[in-house]
Amino acid sequence: MIINEYHEPVLLQEVLSYLDLKQGDTVFDGTLGGAGHTIAIIKEIAPTGKVIGVDLSSQAISTATRKLERFKDKVILVNDNFANIKSILEELGFITVDKILLDLGLSSYQIEKSGKGFSYIRDEKLDMRFGSRGLSAYEVVNHYREEDLKKIFYQYGEEKWAKMIAANIVSKREKEEIRTTGRLAEIVAESIPRSRKPRKGHPAKRVFQAIRIEVNEELKNLSTAIDDGFEVLSEGGRMAIISYHSLEDRIVKNKFLDFKGKCTCPPDFPVCRCGAVKKANLLTKKAVKATLQEVEKNPRASSAKLRVIEKI
Ligand SMILES: C[S@@+](CC[C@H](N)C(=O)[O-])C[C@H]1O[C@@H](n2cnc3c(N)ncnc32)[C@H](O)[C@@H]1O
């Protein structure tokens, strides 16, 4: 297997098979990244199909533009947020799409080489934005109130030492601004009592995840993209989403159950009053996970969960 130096696409065969791609399909790939999934999709829908490849990162768009040179008449690349799926399609003149793919989170390139401060093991400027607009991690860490820091560490990082970490950040930043990922990781690590440090993983892992989710409004964007994406999906069209942590997966799972028409009335109601309507078939009763062979070759696949629906 040739290792893709930008990013190795995760669950590739599973995505291709669940999307049930057909010649001539129009596909919205909202997380283009290194175009690994996109290239495989183009081959399945050629010669008449089209992929609309979207990414918030201009770096991802320029890399993909080079990689997709030979397929340039089969792909339209857009530097935007996938949550804007409706306006993106409207601007391009598409009313519906046949397939939607979201492969959430960030690419290996972004973690290792973008210099945007996504990793706690590198000492870089605090930024963490996929794109270049909006608040950066620097503003969150240096300007958020202690209560708000605590809340995001707790909610988005499921960090049980949220209160102590937030208090320590506020006390340290009063003396000197926190400018780098190295300094932030150091402050987080020293906020957790030595005997309670996690045995697995870096002590700052959860806080970094929380700040990244906050900076990029990841959960809000995901919810909007699922709702608006479903509206523009053609009848019989499919939506596949790969998530990498439980907060994202919970959103995908619950939204897909809603589309499936799961009744949410209390069990003692004689008839359904919640108005649940079946709008889709759930094609993955349980989330699909990577095989051991894939995880061995690409450890990033270990946390991946794929869920797919088909609109009826
Ligand atoms: C895991 S990578 C995708 C990898 C890609 N499937 C491949 O095979 O190379 C996720 C990509 O989604 C982008 N991204 C994350 N959130 C986004 C959003 N709300 N809108 C558009 N792109 C987003 C990131 O910049 C990153 O390039």
The ligand as an SDF file (V2000), in Angstrom:
LIG
                    3D

 27 29  0  0  0  0  0  0  0  0999 V2000
  -10.2410   14.1460    7.6220 C   0  0  0  0  0  0  0  0  0  0  0  0
   -9.9140   15.4180    6.4960 S   0  0  0  0  0  0  0  0  0  0  0  0
  -10.6110   14.7940    5.0090 C   0  0  0  0  0  0  0  0  0  0  0  0
   -9.7210   13.8520    4.2880 C   0  0  0  0  0  0  0  0  0  0  0  0
  -10.2330   13.4430    2.9160 C   0  0  0  0  0  0  0  0  0  0  0  0
  -11.4560   12.6970    3.0040 N   0  0  0  0  0  0  0  0  0  0  0  0
   -9.1740   12.6540    2.1620 C   0  0  0  0  0  0  0  0  0  0  0  0
   -9.4460   11.5180    1.7540 O   0  0  0  0  0  0  0  0  0  0  0  0
   -8.0660   13.1610    1.9710 O   0  0  0  0  0  0  0  0  0  0  0  0
  -11.0650   16.6450    6.9330 C   0  0  0  0  0  0  0  0  0  0  0  0
  -11.0070   17.8980    6.0830 C   0  0  0  0  0  0  0  0  0  0  0  0
  -12.2130   18.6170    6.3320 O   0  0  0  0  0  0  0  0  0  0  0  0
  -11.9350   19.9850    6.4040 C   0  0  0  0  0  0  0  0  0  0  0  0
  -13.0140   20.5900    7.1890 N   0  0  0  0  0  0  0  0  0  0  0  0
  -13.2660   20.4540    8.5080 C   0  0  0  0  0  0  0  0  0  0  0  0
  -14.3790   21.1270    8.8450 N   0  0  0  0  0  0  0  0  0  0  0  0
  -14.8500   21.6820    7.7100 C   0  0  0  0  0  0  0  0  0  0  0  0
  -15.9840   22.4830    7.3970 C   0  0  0  0  0  0  0  0  0  0  0  0
  -16.8570   22.8520    8.3490 N   0  0  0  0  0  0  0  0  0  0  0  0
  -16.1830   22.8400    6.1160 N   0  0  0  0  0  0  0  0  0  0  0  0
  -15.3060   22.4750    5.1360 C   0  0  0  0  0  0  0  0  0  0  0  0
  -14.1990   21.7450    5.3770 N   0  0  0  0  0  0  0  0  0  0  0  0
  -13.9840   21.3360    6.6460 C   0  0  0  0  0  0  0  0  0  0  0  0
  -10.5650   20.0720    7.0250 C   0  0  0  0  0  0  0  0  0  0  0  0
   -9.9320   21.2870    6.6580 O   0  0  0  0  0  0  0  0  0  0  0  0
   -9.8780   18.8360    6.4230 C   0  0  0  0  0  0  0  0  0  0  0  0
   -9.1720   19.1630    5.2580 O   0  0  0  0  0  0  0  0  0  0  0  0
  1  2  1  0
  2  3  1  0
  2 10  1  0
  3  4  1  0
  4  5  1  0
  5  6  1  0
  5  7  1  0
  7  8  2  0
  7  9  1  0
 10 11  1  0
 11 12  1  0
 11 26  1  0
 12 13  1  0
 13 14  1  0
 13 24  1  0
 14 15  1  0
 14 23  1  0
 15 16  2  0
 16 17  1  0
 17 18  1  0
 17 23  2  0
 18 19  1  0
 18 20  2  0
 20 21  1  0
 21 22  2  0
 22 23  1  0
 24 25  1  0
 24 26  1  0
 26 27  1  0
M  CHG  2   2   1   9  -1
M  END
$$$$
